[in-house]
C-alpha cells in the first residue's frame, strides 16, 4: 500500500534503521564484547600462571645455591623440605640428595610446589661435588696449590 502526496507523487520512506536492524546490530556487538572479555580473562590467567612458574624456578635455583654454599664438604644423601617464609607464601620446597655411582658426586633435586587444587610443581636438578674445602694453601714441601703459569 503506497502513499501518495497530493500532487500524485509517491512519498519516499524516511532514511534510518528498522527495529530489526538495531536488534541484530546489538546482538553482534554483545557477542563481540563477550568474546573480548573472555580473551582478556584467559590472558590474565595465563600471565598469572607464567609468573608462578617463573617464581618457582627462581626459588628452586635459590634453594640449590643455598645447598651448595652451606654444604661444602658436608653433603650427604637424604630428603629435606620447607617453605620460603613470608616472602613467598604458598610456595613449598622439597629437596632430595642422592649419591651417584661416582665418589663424592651427588644428585640434588629441588621441587617447588604451590597452589591448592591442583597442586603445581617445578623440579630443578643438578650434580654437586662433595669436596672438603682446602684450608691450607701450603703443603709440607712448601708448594702452593693452583696453576703455576
PyMOL commands that place a pseudoatom at each C-alpha (Angstrom):
pseudoatom trace, name=CA, resn=UNK, resi=1, chain=A, elem=C, hetatm=0, pos=[0.000, 0.000, 0.000]
pseudoatom trace, name=CA, resn=UNK, resi=2, chain=A, elem=C, hetatm=0, pos=[1.750, 3.103, -1.236]
pseudoatom trace, name=CA, resn=UNK, resi=3, chain=A, elem=C, hetatm=0, pos=[1.224, 6.593, -0.012]
pseudoatom trace, name=CA, resn=UNK, resi=4, chain=A, elem=C, hetatm=0, pos=[0.945, 9.431, -2.389]
pseudoatom trace, name=CA, resn=UNK, resi=5, chain=A, elem=C, hetatm=0, pos=[1.394, 13.115, -1.924]
pseudoatom trace, name=CA, resn=UNK, resi=6, chain=A, elem=C, hetatm=0, pos=[-1.456, 15.346, -3.063]
pseudoatom trace, name=CA, resn=UNK, resi=7, chain=A, elem=C, hetatm=0, pos=[0.209, 16.133, -6.341]
pseudoatom trace, name=CA, resn=UNK, resi=8, chain=A, elem=C, hetatm=0, pos=[0.253, 12.426, -7.210]
pseudoatom trace, name=CA, resn=UNK, resi=9, chain=A, elem=C, hetatm=0, pos=[3.862, 11.747, -6.499]
pseudoatom trace, name=CA, resn=UNK, resi=10, chain=A, elem=C, hetatm=0, pos=[4.838, 8.827, -4.339]
pseudoatom trace, name=CA, resn=UNK, resi=11, chain=A, elem=C, hetatm=0, pos=[6.285, 9.647, -0.887]
pseudoatom trace, name=CA, resn=UNK, resi=12, chain=A, elem=C, hetatm=0, pos=[9.710, 8.236, -0.020]
pseudoatom trace, name=CA, resn=UNK, resi=13, chain=A, elem=C, hetatm=0, pos=[10.385, 6.332, 3.128]
pseudoatom trace, name=CA, resn=UNK, resi=14, chain=A, elem=C, hetatm=0, pos=[12.430, 8.320, 5.573]
pseudoatom trace, name=CA, resn=UNK, resi=15, chain=A, elem=C, hetatm=0, pos=[16.063, 7.214, 5.878]
pseudoatom trace, name=CA, resn=UNK, resi=16, chain=A, elem=C, hetatm=0, pos=[17.009, 5.274, 9.045]
pseudoatom trace, name=CA, resn=UNK, resi=17, chain=A, elem=C, hetatm=0, pos=[17.273, 1.851, 10.632]
pseudoatom trace, name=CA, resn=UNK, resi=18, chain=A, elem=C, hetatm=0, pos=[14.436, -0.505, 11.431]
pseudoatom trace, name=CA, resn=UNK, resi=19, chain=A, elem=C, hetatm=0, pos=[13.973, -2.092, 14.820]
pseudoatom trace, name=CA, resn=UNK, resi=20, chain=A, elem=C, hetatm=0, pos=[15.106, -5.474, 13.488]
pseudoatom trace, name=CA, resn=UNK, resi=21, chain=A, elem=C, hetatm=0, pos=[18.346, -3.987, 12.168]
pseudoatom trace, name=CA, resn=UNK, resi=22, chain=A, elem=C, hetatm=0, pos=[19.047, -2.387, 15.536]
pseudoatom trace, name=CA, resn=UNK, resi=23, chain=A, elem=C, hetatm=0, pos=[18.415, -5.666, 17.393]
pseudoatom trace, name=CA, resn=UNK, resi=24, chain=A, elem=C, hetatm=0, pos=[20.755, -7.577, 15.058]
pseudoatom trace, name=CA, resn=UNK, resi=25, chain=A, elem=C, hetatm=0, pos=[23.471, -4.929, 15.469]
pseudoatom trace, name=CA, resn=UNK, resi=26, chain=A, elem=C, hetatm=0, pos=[23.099, -5.038, 19.263]
pseudoatom trace, name=CA, resn=UNK, resi=27, chain=A, elem=C, hetatm=0, pos=[23.385, -8.850, 19.334]
pseudoatom trace, name=CA, resn=UNK, resi=28, chain=A, elem=C, hetatm=0, pos=[26.530, -8.762, 17.165]
pseudoatom trace, name=CA, resn=UNK, resi=29, chain=A, elem=C, hetatm=0, pos=[28.058, -6.105, 19.431]
pseudoatom trace, name=CA, resn=UNK, resi=30, chain=A, elem=C, hetatm=0, pos=[27.190, -8.127, 22.562]
pseudoatom trace, name=CA, resn=UNK, resi=31, chain=A, elem=C, hetatm=0, pos=[28.812, -11.276, 21.140]
pseudoatom trace, name=CA, resn=UNK, resi=32, chain=A, elem=C, hetatm=0, pos=[31.958, -9.287, 20.352]
pseudoatom trace, name=CA, resn=UNK, resi=33, chain=A, elem=C, hetatm=0, pos=[32.136, -7.815, 23.848]
pseudoatom trace, name=CA, resn=UNK, resi=34, chain=A, elem=C, hetatm=0, pos=[31.657, -11.220, 25.498]
pseudoatom trace, name=CA, resn=UNK, resi=35, chain=A, elem=C, hetatm=0, pos=[34.414, -12.683, 23.292]
pseudoatom trace, name=CA, resn=UNK, resi=36, chain=A, elem=C, hetatm=0, pos=[36.803, -9.851, 24.134]
pseudoatom trace, name=CA, resn=UNK, resi=37, chain=A, elem=C, hetatm=0, pos=[36.097, -10.233, 27.861]
pseudoatom trace, name=CA, resn=UNK, resi=38, chain=A, elem=C, hetatm=0, pos=[36.773, -13.983, 27.636]
pseudoatom trace, name=CA, resn=UNK, resi=39, chain=A, elem=C, hetatm=0, pos=[40.060, -13.385, 25.829]
pseudoatom trace, name=CA, resn=UNK, resi=40, chain=A, elem=C, hetatm=0, pos=[41.113, -10.835, 28.455]
pseudoatom trace, name=CA, resn=UNK, resi=41, chain=A, elem=C, hetatm=0, pos=[40.273, -13.302, 31.245]
pseudoatom trace, name=CA, resn=UNK, resi=42, chain=A, elem=C, hetatm=0, pos=[42.277, -16.091, 29.578]
pseudoatom trace, name=CA, resn=UNK, resi=43, chain=A, elem=C, hetatm=0, pos=[45.250, -13.779, 29.056]
pseudoatom trace, name=CA, resn=UNK, resi=44, chain=A, elem=C, hetatm=0, pos=[45.168, -12.705, 32.708]
pseudoatom trace, name=CA, resn=UNK, resi=45, chain=A, elem=C, hetatm=0, pos=[45.129, -16.331, 33.917]
pseudoatom trace, name=CA, resn=UNK, resi=46, chain=A, elem=C, hetatm=0, pos=[47.975, -17.280, 31.569]
pseudoatom trace, name=CA, resn=UNK, resi=47, chain=A, elem=C, hetatm=0, pos=[50.040, -14.337, 32.790]
pseudoatom trace, name=CA, resn=UNK, resi=48, chain=A, elem=C, hetatm=0, pos=[49.493, -15.302, 36.441]
pseudoatom trace, name=CA, resn=UNK, resi=49, chain=A, elem=C, hetatm=0, pos=[50.435, -18.938, 35.712]
pseudoatom trace, name=CA, resn=UNK, resi=50, chain=A, elem=C, hetatm=0, pos=[53.600, -17.851, 33.907]
pseudoatom trace, name=CA, resn=UNK, resi=51, chain=A, elem=C, hetatm=0, pos=[54.530, -15.619, 36.829]
pseudoatom trace, name=CA, resn=UNK, resi=52, chain=A, elem=C, hetatm=0, pos=[54.079, -18.508, 39.283]
pseudoatom trace, name=CA, resn=UNK, resi=53, chain=A, elem=C, hetatm=0, pos=[56.225, -20.823, 37.125]
pseudoatom trace, name=CA, resn=UNK, resi=54, chain=A, elem=C, hetatm=0, pos=[58.953, -18.203, 36.904]
pseudoatom trace, name=CA, resn=UNK, resi=55, chain=A, elem=C, hetatm=0, pos=[58.843, -17.634, 40.671]
pseudoatom trace, name=CA, resn=UNK, resi=56, chain=A, elem=C, hetatm=0, pos=[59.020, -21.392, 41.330]
pseudoatom trace, name=CA, resn=UNK, resi=57, chain=A, elem=C, hetatm=0, pos=[62.042, -21.810, 39.049]
pseudoatom trace, name=CA, resn=UNK, resi=58, chain=A, elem=C, hetatm=0, pos=[63.805, -18.875, 40.700]
pseudoatom trace, name=CA, resn=UNK, resi=59, chain=A, elem=C, hetatm=0, pos=[63.077, -20.228, 44.193]
pseudoatom trace, name=CA, resn=UNK, resi=60, chain=A, elem=C, hetatm=0, pos=[64.304, -23.715, 43.241]
pseudoatom trace, name=CA, resn=UNK, resi=61, chain=A, elem=C, hetatm=0, pos=[67.545, -22.263, 41.894]
pseudoatom trace, name=CA, resn=UNK, resi=62, chain=A, elem=C, hetatm=0, pos=[67.926, -20.196, 45.060]
pseudoatom trace, name=CA, resn=UNK, resi=63, chain=A, elem=C, hetatm=0, pos=[67.490, -23.328, 47.196]
pseudoatom trace, name=CA, resn=UNK, resi=64, chain=A, elem=C, hetatm=0, pos=[70.074, -25.213, 45.114]
pseudoatom trace, name=CA, resn=UNK, resi=65, chain=A, elem=C, hetatm=0, pos=[72.567, -22.371, 45.503]
pseudoatom trace, name=CA, resn=UNK, resi=66, chain=A, elem=C, hetatm=0, pos=[71.955, -22.252, 49.237]
pseudoatom trace, name=CA, resn=UNK, resi=67, chain=A, elem=C, hetatm=0, pos=[72.520, -26.017, 49.482]
pseudoatom trace, name=CA, resn=UNK, resi=68, chain=A, elem=C, hetatm=0, pos=[75.740, -25.738, 47.504]
pseudoatom trace, name=CA, resn=UNK, resi=69, chain=A, elem=C, hetatm=0, pos=[77.190, -22.965, 49.664]
pseudoatom trace, name=CA, resn=UNK, resi=70, chain=A, elem=C, hetatm=0, pos=[76.085, -24.353, 53.044]
pseudoatom trace, name=CA, resn=UNK, resi=71, chain=A, elem=C, hetatm=0, pos=[77.097, -27.953, 52.487]
pseudoatom trace, name=CA, resn=UNK, resi=72, chain=A, elem=C, hetatm=0, pos=[80.700, -27.540, 51.385]
pseudoatom trace, name=CA, resn=UNK, resi=73, chain=A, elem=C, hetatm=0, pos=[82.134, -30.954, 52.221]
pseudoatom trace, name=CA, resn=UNK, resi=74, chain=A, elem=C, hetatm=0, pos=[79.149, -31.996, 54.339]
pseudoatom trace, name=CA, resn=UNK, resi=75, chain=A, elem=C, hetatm=0, pos=[76.751, -33.178, 51.641]
pseudoatom trace, name=CA, resn=UNK, resi=76, chain=A, elem=C, hetatm=0, pos=[75.010, -36.484, 52.333]
pseudoatom trace, name=CA, resn=UNK, resi=77, chain=A, elem=C, hetatm=0, pos=[72.002, -38.297, 50.947]
pseudoatom trace, name=CA, resn=UNK, resi=78, chain=A, elem=C, hetatm=0, pos=[68.510, -37.650, 52.214]
pseudoatom trace, name=CA, resn=UNK, resi=79, chain=A, elem=C, hetatm=0, pos=[65.364, -35.588, 51.834]
pseudoatom trace, name=CA, resn=UNK, resi=80, chain=A, elem=C, hetatm=0, pos=[64.510, -32.243, 53.405]
pseudoatom trace, name=CA, resn=UNK, resi=81, chain=A, elem=C, hetatm=0, pos=[61.650, -29.823, 52.970]
pseudoatom trace, name=CA, resn=UNK, resi=82, chain=A, elem=C, hetatm=0, pos=[60.464, -26.392, 53.997]
pseudoatom trace, name=CA, resn=UNK, resi=83, chain=A, elem=C, hetatm=0, pos=[58.810, -23.220, 52.836]
pseudoatom trace, name=CA, resn=UNK, resi=84, chain=A, elem=C, hetatm=0, pos=[60.037, -19.826, 51.726]
pseudoatom trace, name=CA, resn=UNK, resi=85, chain=A, elem=C, hetatm=0, pos=[58.512, -17.861, 54.598]
pseudoatom trace, name=CA, resn=UNK, resi=86, chain=A, elem=C, hetatm=0, pos=[56.539, -14.659, 54.359]
pseudoatom trace, name=CA, resn=UNK, resi=87, chain=A, elem=C, hetatm=0, pos=[58.410, -13.502, 51.252]
pseudoatom trace, name=CA, resn=UNK, resi=88, chain=A, elem=C, hetatm=0, pos=[56.763, -16.198, 49.114]
pseudoatom trace, name=CA, resn=UNK, resi=89, chain=A, elem=C, hetatm=0, pos=[53.649, -17.521, 50.873]
pseudoatom trace, name=CA, resn=UNK, resi=90, chain=A, elem=C, hetatm=0, pos=[52.107, -20.602, 49.337]
pseudoatom trace, name=CA, resn=UNK, resi=91, chain=A, elem=C, hetatm=0, pos=[55.399, -21.894, 47.915]
pseudoatom trace, name=CA, resn=UNK, resi=92, chain=A, elem=C, hetatm=0, pos=[56.879, -25.036, 49.498]
pseudoatom trace, name=CA, resn=UNK, resi=93, chain=A, elem=C, hetatm=0, pos=[60.105, -26.890, 48.625]
pseudoatom trace, name=CA, resn=UNK, resi=94, chain=A, elem=C, hetatm=0, pos=[61.277, -30.478, 48.841]
pseudoatom trace, name=CA, resn=UNK, resi=95, chain=A, elem=C, hetatm=0, pos=[64.922, -31.351, 48.337]
pseudoatom trace, name=CA, resn=UNK, resi=96, chain=A, elem=C, hetatm=0, pos=[66.343, -34.751, 47.572]
pseudoatom trace, name=CA, resn=UNK, resi=97, chain=A, elem=C, hetatm=0, pos=[70.073, -35.524, 47.710]
pseudoatom trace, name=CA, resn=UNK, resi=98, chain=A, elem=C, hetatm=0, pos=[71.091, -38.876, 46.239]
pseudoatom trace, name=CA, resn=UNK, resi=99, chain=A, elem=C, hetatm=0, pos=[74.524, -40.460, 45.918]
pseudoatom trace, name=CA, resn=UNK, resi=100, chain=A, elem=C, hetatm=0, pos=[75.669, -41.435, 42.437]
pseudoatom trace, name=CA, resn=UNK, resi=101, chain=A, elem=C, hetatm=0, pos=[77.991, -44.184, 41.229]
pseudoatom trace, name=CA, resn=UNK, resi=102, chain=A, elem=C, hetatm=0, pos=[80.875, -41.735, 41.486]
pseudoatom trace, name=CA, resn=UNK, resi=103, chain=A, elem=C, hetatm=0, pos=[82.643, -40.949, 44.733]
pseudoatom trace, name=CA, resn=UNK, resi=104, chain=A, elem=C, hetatm=0, pos=[81.723, -37.551, 46.220]
pseudoatom trace, name=CA, resn=UNK, resi=105, chain=A, elem=C, hetatm=0, pos=[79.213, -36.784, 43.425]
pseudoatom trace, name=CA, resn=UNK, resi=106, chain=A, elem=C, hetatm=0, pos=[75.611, -36.214, 44.480]
pseudoatom trace, name=CA, resn=UNK, resi=107, chain=A, elem=C, hetatm=0, pos=[72.460, -35.516, 42.510]
pseudoatom trace, name=CA, resn=UNK, resi=108, chain=A, elem=C, hetatm=0, pos=[70.477, -32.725, 44.135]
pseudoatom trace, name=CA, resn=UNK, resi=109, chain=A, elem=C, hetatm=0, pos=[66.850, -32.141, 43.091]
pseudoatom trace, name=CA, resn=UNK, resi=110, chain=A, elem=C, hetatm=0, pos=[64.634, -29.371, 44.390]
pseudoatom trace, name=CA, resn=UNK, resi=111, chain=A, elem=C, hetatm=0, pos=[60.897, -29.470, 43.764]
pseudoatom trace, name=CA, resn=UNK, resi=112, chain=A, elem=C, hetatm=0, pos=[58.880, -26.317, 44.414]
pseudoatom trace, name=CA, resn=UNK, resi=113, chain=A, elem=C, hetatm=0, pos=[55.121, -26.746, 44.909]
pseudoatom trace, name=CA, resn=UNK, resi=114, chain=A, elem=C, hetatm=0, pos=[52.392, -24.123, 45.010]
pseudoatom trace, name=CA, resn=UNK, resi=115, chain=A, elem=C, hetatm=0, pos=[48.657, -23.786, 44.594]
pseudoatom trace, name=CA, resn=UNK, resi=116, chain=A, elem=C, hetatm=0, pos=[45.798, -25.564, 46.230]
pseudoatom trace, name=CA, resn=UNK, resi=117, chain=A, elem=C, hetatm=0, pos=[43.764, -27.693, 43.876]
pseudoatom trace, name=CA, resn=UNK, resi=118, chain=A, elem=C, hetatm=0, pos=[45.511, -28.864, 41.769]
pseudoatom trace, name=CA, resn=UNK, resi=119, chain=A, elem=C, hetatm=0, pos=[48.990, -28.572, 43.249]
pseudoatom trace, name=CA, resn=UNK, resi=120, chain=A, elem=C, hetatm=0, pos=[51.520, -27.259, 40.729]
pseudoatom trace, name=CA, resn=UNK, resi=121, chain=A, elem=C, hetatm=0, pos=[55.207, -28.086, 40.906]
pseudoatom trace, name=CA, resn=UNK, resi=122, chain=A, elem=C, hetatm=0, pos=[58.518, -27.500, 39.154]
pseudoatom trace, name=CA, resn=UNK, resi=123, chain=A, elem=C, hetatm=0, pos=[61.699, -29.502, 39.698]
pseudoatom trace, name=CA, resn=UNK, resi=124, chain=A, elem=C, hetatm=0, pos=[65.281, -28.366, 39.163]
pseudoatom trace, name=CA, resn=UNK, resi=125, chain=A, elem=C, hetatm=0, pos=[68.160, -30.871, 39.393]
pseudoatom trace, name=CA, resn=UNK, resi=126, chain=A, elem=C, hetatm=0, pos=[71.926, -30.589, 39.397]
pseudoatom trace, name=CA, resn=UNK, resi=127, chain=A, elem=C, hetatm=0, pos=[75.008, -32.521, 40.416]
pseudoatom trace, name=CA, resn=UNK, resi=128, chain=A, elem=C, hetatm=0, pos=[77.281, -31.326, 43.217]
pseudoatom trace, name=CA, resn=UNK, resi=129, chain=A, elem=C, hetatm=0, pos=[80.776, -32.475, 44.082]
pseudoatom trace, name=CA, resn=UNK, resi=130, chain=A, elem=C, hetatm=0, pos=[81.266, -33.014, 47.791]
pseudoatom trace, name=CA, resn=UNK, resi=131, chain=A, elem=C, hetatm=0, pos=[84.874, -31.971, 48.408]
pseudoatom trace, name=CA, resn=UNK, resi=132, chain=A, elem=C, hetatm=0, pos=[86.221, -30.731, 51.703]
pseudoatom trace, name=CA, resn=UNK, resi=133, chain=A, elem=C, hetatm=0, pos=[87.358, -27.123, 51.362]
pseudoatom trace, name=CA, resn=UNK, resi=134, chain=A, elem=C, hetatm=0, pos=[91.131, -26.722, 51.338]
pseudoatom trace, name=CA, resn=UNK, resi=135, chain=A, elem=C, hetatm=0, pos=[92.009, -24.765, 54.466]
pseudoatom trace, name=CA, resn=UNK, resi=136, chain=A, elem=C, hetatm=0, pos=[95.702, -24.561, 53.722]
pseudoatom trace, name=CA, resn=UNK, resi=137, chain=A, elem=C, hetatm=0, pos=[97.376, -23.349, 50.561]
pseudoatom trace, name=CA, resn=UNK, resi=138, chain=A, elem=C, hetatm=0, pos=[100.828, -24.558, 51.600]
pseudoatom trace, name=CA, resn=UNK, resi=139, chain=A, elem=C, hetatm=0, pos=[101.873, -28.186, 51.752]
pseudoatom trace, name=CA, resn=UNK, resi=140, chain=A, elem=C, hetatm=0, pos=[104.671, -29.597, 53.873]
pseudoatom trace, name=CA, resn=UNK, resi=141, chain=A, elem=C, hetatm=0, pos=[107.094, -29.188, 50.964]
pseudoatom trace, name=CA, resn=UNK, resi=142, chain=A, elem=C, hetatm=0, pos=[106.306, -25.524, 50.619]
pseudoatom trace, name=CA, resn=UNK, resi=143, chain=A, elem=C, hetatm=0, pos=[104.429, -25.788, 47.282]
pseudoatom trace, name=CA, resn=UNK, resi=144, chain=A, elem=C, hetatm=0, pos=[101.304, -23.746, 46.777]
pseudoatom trace, name=CA, resn=UNK, resi=145, chain=A, elem=C, hetatm=0, pos=[98.169, -25.036, 45.132]
pseudoatom trace, name=CA, resn=UNK, resi=146, chain=A, elem=C, hetatm=0, pos=[96.992, -23.630, 41.830]
pseudoatom trace, name=CA, resn=UNK, resi=147, chain=A, elem=C, hetatm=0, pos=[98.428, -23.393, 38.357]
pseudoatom trace, name=CA, resn=UNK, resi=148, chain=A, elem=C, hetatm=0, pos=[101.985, -22.188, 38.143]
pseudoatom trace, name=CA, resn=UNK, resi=149, chain=A, elem=C, hetatm=0, pos=[101.569, -20.152, 34.983]
for i in range(1, 149): cmd.bond("trace and resi %d" % i, "trace and resi %d" % (i + 1))
show_as sticks, trace
zoom trace
